[in-house]
Amino acid sequence: MKHDSMVTITSLLTLLLVTLHLAGDIVLGMAPGNLAALSAMVFVAGVWLSGTLLLPGRRGGYVILLLGSLFGLVMPVLHMKGAGVNPAGARAAGEFSFVWILLALGASAAFLLVLAVRGLWVLRRPQRVP
């Protein structure tokens, strides 16, 4: 699979997991479900989609994806740094999927970080003229 295809697929998957995670935060009462939070997430998702779909293979696109991957990596760390997952609440209906989304988000964000750094590294090299 080509690098640009992997970047696009991984970025879209990570963005999907971020939005699912934030929806879980709102449903479980961990984040406010107000207009300001919704507006911020829509803005972030729009910029992320622009970096993925409008700027593929460009330095600006890779920088946006690098920042998005760091945003995705921070979420599992913030949730697990404090008290973690409540054992009594872990038996609730939505808790399993919430934790699974956190784990998948961390993995896909880490992979996206590697792909974005690799893309920036390749752009850094001078192009050879045949």
C-alpha positions as CSV (number, residue, x, y, z in Angstrom):
1,M,0.0,0.0,0.0
2,K,1.3,3.5,-0.9
3,H,2.3,5.8,1.9
4,D,-0.3,8.5,1.0
5,S,-3.1,5.9,1.1
6,M,-2.0,4.6,4.5
7,V,-1.9,8.2,5.8
8,T,-5.4,9.0,4.5
9,I,-7.0,5.8,5.8
10,T,-5.3,6.0,9.2
11,S,-6.1,9.7,9.6
12,L,-9.8,9.1,8.8
13,L,-9.9,6.2,11.2
14,T,-8.3,8.2,13.9
15,L,-10.7,11.1,13.4
16,L,-13.6,8.7,13.6
17,L,-12.3,7.3,16.8
18,V,-11.7,10.8,18.3
19,T,-15.3,11.8,17.5
20,L,-16.7,8.5,18.9
21,H,-14.6,9.0,22.0
22,L,-15.8,12.6,22.5
23,A,-19.4,11.5,22.0
24,G,-18.8,8.9,24.8
25,D,-17.4,11.6,27.0
26,I,-20.5,13.6,26.6
27,V,-22.9,10.7,27.1
28,L,-21.1,9.5,30.2
29,G,-21.0,13.0,31.7
30,M,-17.2,13.4,31.5
31,A,-17.4,16.4,29.1
32,P,-20.0,19.2,28.7
33,G,-22.4,18.7,25.8
34,N,-22.8,22.4,25.1
35,L,-22.6,24.5,22.0
36,A,-19.0,25.7,22.7
37,A,-17.7,22.1,23.0
38,L,-19.6,21.1,19.8
39,S,-18.3,24.1,17.9
40,A,-14.7,23.5,18.9
41,M,-14.9,19.8,17.9
42,V,-16.5,20.7,14.6
43,F,-13.7,23.2,13.9
44,V,-11.0,20.7,14.9
45,A,-12.6,18.0,12.7
46,G,-12.8,20.4,9.8
47,V,-9.2,21.3,10.0
48,W,-8.2,17.7,10.4
49,L,-10.3,16.7,7.3
50,S,-8.7,19.6,5.4
51,G,-5.2,18.3,6.2
52,T,-6.2,14.8,5.2
53,L,-8.2,15.3,2.1
54,L,-7.1,18.7,0.7
55,L,-3.4,18.7,1.5
56,P,-2.3,15.1,1.0
57,G,1.5,14.7,0.6
58,R,2.2,18.3,1.4
59,R,4.1,19.8,4.4
60,G,1.0,21.6,5.7
61,G,-1.1,18.5,5.6
62,Y,1.5,16.4,7.5
63,V,1.8,19.2,10.1
64,I,-2.0,19.1,10.7
65,L,-2.0,15.3,10.9
66,L,1.0,15.4,13.3
67,L,-1.0,17.8,15.6
68,G,-4.1,15.7,15.2
69,S,-2.2,12.5,16.1
70,L,-0.8,14.2,19.3
71,F,-4.4,15.3,20.1
72,G,-5.5,11.7,19.7
73,L,-2.6,10.3,21.8
74,V,-3.4,12.7,24.7
75,M,-6.9,11.4,25.2
76,P,-6.1,7.9,26.5
77,V,-3.3,9.3,28.7
78,L,-5.6,11.9,30.3
79,H,-8.3,9.3,31.0
80,M,-5.9,6.7,32.5
81,K,-3.7,9.1,34.4
82,G,-6.2,9.9,37.1
83,A,-8.4,7.3,38.7
84,G,-8.6,5.2,35.5
85,V,-11.8,3.4,34.8
86,N,-14.2,2.8,37.7
87,P,-14.6,-1.0,38.3
88,A,-18.2,-0.6,39.2
89,G,-18.9,1.6,36.2
90,A,-16.9,-0.7,33.9
91,R,-19.8,-3.1,34.0
92,A,-22.2,-0.5,32.5
93,A,-23.4,-1.0,29.0
94,G,-21.3,1.6,27.3
95,E,-18.1,1.4,29.3
96,F,-16.7,-1.6,27.4
97,S,-17.0,0.2,24.0
98,F,-15.7,3.4,25.6
99,V,-12.5,1.7,26.8
100,W,-12.1,-0.2,23.5
101,I,-12.4,3.1,21.6
102,L,-9.7,4.6,23.9
103,L,-7.3,1.7,23.2
104,A,-8.0,1.8,19.4
105,L,-7.6,5.6,19.4
106,G,-4.2,5.4,21.1
107,A,-3.0,2.8,18.6
108,S,-4.2,4.5,15.5
109,A,-3.0,7.9,16.7
110,A,0.5,6.5,17.4
111,F,0.6,5.0,13.9
112,L,-0.6,8.3,12.4
113,L,2.2,10.1,14.3
114,V,4.8,7.7,12.7
115,L,3.3,8.2,9.3
116,A,3.2,12.0,9.6
117,V,6.8,12.2,10.8
118,R,7.9,9.9,8.0
119,G,6.1,12.0,5.5
120,L,7.7,15.2,6.8
121,W,11.1,13.4,6.8
122,V,10.7,12.4,3.1
123,L,9.7,16.0,2.2
124,R,12.8,17.3,3.9
125,R,15.2,15.4,1.6
126,P,16.2,17.3,-1.6
127,Q,14.6,15.8,-4.7
128,R,17.0,14.2,-7.2
129,V,16.8,15.3,-10.7
130,P,17.3,12.5,-13.2
